Amino acid sequence: MPDDGALHGLERELHRELPPGHPLYGARVRAAARCEACDDVLFRVTDRSFRWAVVHLTWSGGQEQPPWPRTTSLADLEGPLTRRFLHDGTSDS
């Protein structure tokens, strides 16, 4: 779990990268965790139909073109997608 400064940096990078039309464009998000193994970031989403998103930031420092940054939305933190993000060794099958 990154410290508060690092979490805010992840949020700033996300907003820099989001192009119009991206599911998180204009969303209110809070970074919750970062996987150092694959660079994915877990964001809490407060104003969309889904509550969580796993985002693979590109670290380009600028706006991306769809489908980047690659994003997987999650209704909650249960299930195979969350386990894969947490790298607990479980399988989707």
PyMOL commands that set and color helices and strands:
alter all, ss='L'
color gray80, all
select helices_A, chain A and resi 4-17+80-86
alter helices_A, ss='H'
color red, helices_A
select strands_A, chain A and resi 29-34+40-45+52-56+70-74
alter strands_A, ss='S'
color yellow, strands_A
deselect
rebuild
show_as cartoon
